[in-house]
Amino acid sequence: MWGRGAAMGVTFKQFRRPIRGRAAGGFVARRELRLPSGRGAADPSRHREFEGRGGHMTDPVTAVLASPPHWTLLYAGLNGLLSFALAFRVGLQRMRANVIFGAGDDPGLQRAIRAHGNNVEYVPLALVLIGFLEVAGQPGWLVHALGAALFLGRALHAFGLSMTEEGSPGRLYGILLTWIVLAVASTWSVIAAVI
């Protein structure tokens, strides 16, 4: 039996299953996710069924929660540690300059604030794109290349910006790596969604 969700890849089937209580001997609806096959398909072994109210259920949210994007977690953790270090540096610079709000006239504090702010502006979107690519079953080498390039780019940029107000190789190569990651991840996501 096809349900309303058939167009979205979800089917509803009726099957006989022993039930205790009021509904003994009745039918229970089973909701299944039809997994795509072929290039870029999700690995069916990563998806599990669980017993919920009304029977067994497998849906996209459950599948993702049951098997989160493992490698993206690594790169999220690395970038989170980098963000924490940059935020801690801002706190130290505030104590040194005795500035509670804003940057005052202290150039070191201004650089620390911008290094942290710039990191927070770019990292979340890049990690979301990398995570979606991993969940969509894209190649592992792509996830690792994008994740490593993102972390390296953000670290270079933060180091370069923290050291001098002038342009530096760290700032230049760091922002270029970050932009390449965003461009490649965005373009690959669009292509993977359309094809």
C-alpha positions as CSV (number, residue, x, y, z in Angstrom):
1,M,0.0,0.0,0.0
2,W,1.4,3.4,-1.0
3,G,1.0,6.2,1.5
4,R,1.1,10.0,1.1
5,G,4.9,10.0,1.6
6,A,5.6,7.9,-1.5
7,A,6.7,10.9,-3.5
8,M,9.3,11.7,-0.8
9,G,10.8,8.1,-0.9
10,V,8.8,6.9,2.1
11,T,6.3,4.0,1.8
12,F,3.7,2.7,4.2
13,K,3.1,-1.0,4.2
14,Q,0.7,-3.1,6.2
15,F,1.9,-6.3,7.9
16,R,0.6,-8.7,10.5
17,R,2.5,-8.5,13.8
18,P,1.4,-9.9,17.2
19,I,0.3,-7.0,19.4
20,R,-0.6,-7.2,23.1
21,G,-3.4,-5.3,24.7
22,R,-6.4,-3.6,23.1
23,A,-5.2,-3.9,19.5
24,A,-4.4,-7.6,19.7
25,G,-4.7,-9.3,16.4
26,G,-4.7,-6.0,14.4
27,F,-2.5,-4.6,11.7
28,V,0.3,-2.3,12.4
29,A,1.6,0.3,10.0
30,R,5.2,0.1,9.0
31,R,7.0,3.1,7.7
32,E,10.1,2.5,5.7
33,L,12.7,4.6,4.0
34,R,13.5,3.6,0.5
35,L,17.2,4.2,0.3
36,P,18.7,5.4,-3.0
37,S,20.9,3.1,-5.0
38,G,23.8,3.7,-7.2
39,R,26.5,6.4,-7.1
40,G,26.5,8.5,-3.9
41,A,23.8,6.4,-2.3
42,A,23.7,6.1,1.5
43,D,25.0,2.9,3.0
44,P,21.9,0.9,4.1
45,S,23.9,-0.9,6.8
46,R,24.4,2.5,8.6
47,H,20.6,2.8,9.0
48,R,18.8,1.0,11.8
49,E,15.2,0.4,12.7
50,F,13.8,1.2,16.1
51,E,10.5,0.3,17.7
52,G,8.4,3.4,18.2
53,R,4.8,3.9,18.9
54,G,2.9,1.9,16.3
55,G,5.7,-0.3,15.1
56,H,9.1,-0.2,13.5
57,M,10.2,3.0,12.0
58,T,13.1,4.1,9.8
59,D,13.2,7.7,8.7
60,P,16.0,10.1,7.5
61,V,16.3,11.8,10.8
62,T,16.7,8.6,12.7
63,A,19.2,7.3,10.2
64,V,21.4,10.4,10.6
65,L,21.1,10.3,14.4
66,A,21.9,6.6,14.4
67,S,25.0,7.2,12.3
68,P,26.2,10.8,12.5
69,P,28.8,12.2,10.2
70,H,31.8,10.7,12.0
71,W,34.7,12.5,10.2
72,T,32.9,15.9,10.3
73,L,32.7,15.5,14.1
74,L,36.5,15.3,14.1
75,Y,36.9,18.6,12.1
76,A,34.2,20.3,14.1
77,G,36.1,19.4,17.3
78,L,39.4,20.7,15.9
79,N,37.8,23.9,14.8
80,G,35.9,24.2,18.1
81,L,39.3,23.9,20.0
82,L,40.7,26.6,17.7
83,S,37.7,28.9,18.3
84,F,38.1,28.3,22.1
85,A,41.8,29.2,22.0
86,L,41.0,32.4,20.0
87,A,38.2,33.3,22.5
88,F,40.5,32.7,25.4
89,R,43.1,34.9,23.7
90,V,40.5,37.7,23.5
91,G,39.9,37.4,27.2
92,L,43.6,37.6,28.0
93,Q,44.0,40.6,25.8
94,R,41.0,42.3,27.5
95,M,42.6,41.8,30.9
96,R,46.0,43.1,29.7
97,A,44.4,46.2,28.1
98,N,41.9,46.6,31.0
99,V,39.0,46.9,28.4
100,I,35.7,45.3,29.4
101,F,33.6,46.2,26.3
102,G,34.7,46.9,22.7
103,A,38.3,47.1,21.7
104,G,39.3,50.4,23.1
105,D,42.4,51.8,21.3
106,D,44.4,48.6,21.8
107,P,45.5,47.2,18.5
108,G,46.4,43.8,20.0
109,L,42.9,43.5,21.4
110,Q,41.4,44.6,18.0
111,R,43.4,41.9,16.2
112,A,42.4,39.2,18.7
113,I,38.7,40.1,18.4
114,R,38.9,40.0,14.6
115,A,40.8,36.7,14.6
116,H,38.1,35.1,16.7
117,G,35.2,36.8,14.9
118,N,36.5,35.9,11.5
119,N,36.8,32.3,12.6
120,V,33.2,32.2,13.9
121,E,32.0,33.8,10.6
122,Y,33.3,31.1,8.3
123,V,33.6,27.8,10.2
124,P,29.9,27.0,10.9
125,L,28.7,27.1,7.3
126,A,31.7,25.2,6.0
127,L,31.2,22.4,8.6
128,V,27.5,22.2,7.8
129,L,28.3,21.7,4.1
130,I,31.0,19.1,4.9
131,G,28.6,17.3,7.2
132,F,25.9,17.2,4.6
133,L,28.3,15.9,2.0
134,E,29.4,13.1,4.4
135,V,25.8,12.2,5.2
136,A,24.9,12.1,1.5
137,G,27.5,9.4,1.0
138,Q,30.1,11.5,-1.0
139,P,33.7,10.2,-1.1
140,G,35.6,10.1,2.1
141,W,38.7,11.7,0.5
142,L,36.5,14.8,-0.2
143,V,35.4,15.1,3.4
144,H,38.9,14.8,4.7
145,A,40.4,17.2,2.1
146,L,37.7,19.8,2.9
147,G,37.9,19.3,6.7
148,A,41.7,19.4,6.8
149,A,41.9,22.4,4.5
150,L,39.3,24.3,6.5
151,F,41.2,23.7,9.8
152,L,44.6,24.6,8.2
153,G,43.2,27.7,6.6
154,R,41.5,28.9,9.8
155,A,44.6,28.3,11.9
156,L,46.9,30.1,9.3
157,H,44.5,33.0,9.1
158,A,44.2,33.3,12.9
159,F,47.9,33.2,13.4
160,G,48.6,35.7,10.6
161,L,46.0,38.1,11.9
162,S,47.1,37.8,15.5
163,M,50.7,38.7,14.7
164,T,50.4,41.8,12.6
165,E,47.9,44.4,11.4
166,E,49.6,44.4,8.0
167,G,49.0,41.7,5.4
168,S,50.8,38.5,6.0
169,P,51.2,35.2,4.2
170,G,49.2,33.4,7.0
171,R,46.3,35.7,6.4
172,L,46.5,35.4,2.6
173,Y,46.8,31.6,2.4
174,G,44.4,31.1,5.3
175,I,41.6,33.0,3.7
176,L,42.3,31.5,0.3
177,L,42.0,28.0,1.7
178,T,38.8,28.9,3.5
179,W,37.3,30.3,0.4
180,I,38.3,27.2,-1.7
181,V,36.7,25.0,0.9
182,L,33.4,27.0,0.8
183,A,33.4,27.1,-3.0
184,V,34.2,23.4,-3.5
185,A,31.8,22.2,-0.8
186,S,28.9,24.5,-2.0
187,T,29.4,23.5,-5.7
188,W,29.7,19.8,-4.9
189,S,26.6,20.0,-2.8
190,V,24.6,21.5,-5.6
191,I,25.9,19.0,-8.1
192,A,25.2,16.0,-5.7
193,A,21.7,17.3,-5.1
194,V,20.8,17.7,-8.8
195,I,22.5,14.5,-10.2
